[in-house]
Amino acid sequence: MTEITSKPFFQTETDEAVLFTLKNTKGMEVDISSFGAVIVAIRVPDRQGEIADVVLGYDDYEGSRSRKYFLGAAIGRYANRMKDASFTLNGKTYQLEKNEGNNHLHGGFAGFDVKLWQAAVVESRYGQDLRLSYTSPDGEGAYPGTLNVKITYSLSEQNELIIHYDAVSDQDTLCNLTNHSYFNLAGHGSGDILSQELKIYASHFTEIDKESIPTGRVLPVENTPMDFCEFRPVGQRIGEDFEQLKLAGGYDHNFVLDHAPGEMGLCAELRDPKSGRRMVCLTDCPGVQFYSGNYLDGTQQGKNGVCYGPRAALCLETQFAPDAVHHPEWDSPILKAGLRYDHTTIYRFEIDE
């Protein structure tokens, strides 16, 4: 059964962030910060029993508040990009913050990733869970409605990190939450992930324009470098002369998952042949943003003094499609007043012998 310990992490400008460690009896450990609800570290064994930390992260306040790369952070109110940083709801147009060119990204200039969350350790069937809570007031970031958010992190004896998102608003609003962890199954300071093998349970992806905003077209992955329906190395086709890859500098696309939205299903699998570590992602969200770490540039120091270079890790961000609010034919990120946003994503760590 999982037990949770805590210790001071770093001092913010107004308060102290706490680092919580979830540990199961199998030896897996997960560190989570109350600042930004960040997954700071995930330590799991390889086939030889050697433990490595398989996510990128920061170990100080300066890195965490920089918002550069959003390493491990909880993202909200609206994950990913929104065209023209505006949307219309119930006949009223809301102008949001333009923090990526003319568009809105990851909740604006001060999203959930730089908020100090209230923490509670709660008893569950897994032993102890960590529950982080944040209330986003009406008008924060120009979004309507007071949104009460809870993220519960559980660690099972099957080496599953289970993330449950729960939110309710007193007005109709938008809600699209995710986690922005960067995974490298060889270890967070081991180099790039181009030889690690990925499978995505999606036969279609959303086409993007030069600003990485969806065009509205949902295209088949078949016969393109976007096809990860079977395992293949991340770097195998990343450099091909394919417009979608050139626009994003690699992979940074929403994949439309094949399972029915709202039902828990397989999302993706990542495996590292050298270490034998495998990660299986499951979710009830309709999509996953696969990002191959294209803009990591080695200029900012992460944990243990490591500077993360290009493609040092990849992200599998489960969510509604980017800019979905402008595409009513897609699954909707609109959260009606009094109704509950209720989504779960699981990252399970296994060993290939």
Secondary structure, DSSP 8 states (H G I E B T S, - for coil): -BEEEEEEEEE-SSSEEEEEEEE-TTS-EEEEESBTT-EEEEEEE-TTS-EEE-B---SSHHHHHH-STTTT-EE-SB-SEEGGGEEEETTEEEE----BTTBEETTSTT-GGGSB-EEEEEEETTEEEEEEEEEE-TTGGG--S-EEEEEEEEE-TTSEEEEEEEEEESS-EE-B-EE--EE-TT-TTS---TTSEEEESEEEEEEE-TTS-EEEEEEE-TTSTT--SS-EETTSSTTSS-HHHHHHTS-EEEEEESS-TTS-EEEEEEE-TTT-EEEEEEESSSEEEEE--TT--S-SB-GGG-B--TTS-EEEEEES-TTGGG-TTS---EE-TT-EEEEEEEEEEEE--
